[in-house]
């Protein structure tokens, strides 16, 4: 049992992260879910996961339980130079 499931069993607040859509080279697929607590470590360690785990922890600590749906774009390789 992972830390998120253990937290839920003991009544500790947790956030549920869900991948509702995935395109191209996303590191996780549609339907991926992960429970996050205010203190448990992340299981993956990728930059996108760290970003979402950090946001979930901030919201947990603030007591914000409102649903949040946000897009996240994951691009691989070199990015085009910004136009001046």
Secondary structure by P-SEA (a helix, b strand, c coil): ccaaaaaaaaccbbbbbbbccccccccccccbbbbbccccccccccaaaaaaaaaaaaaaaaccccbbbbbbbbbccccccccc
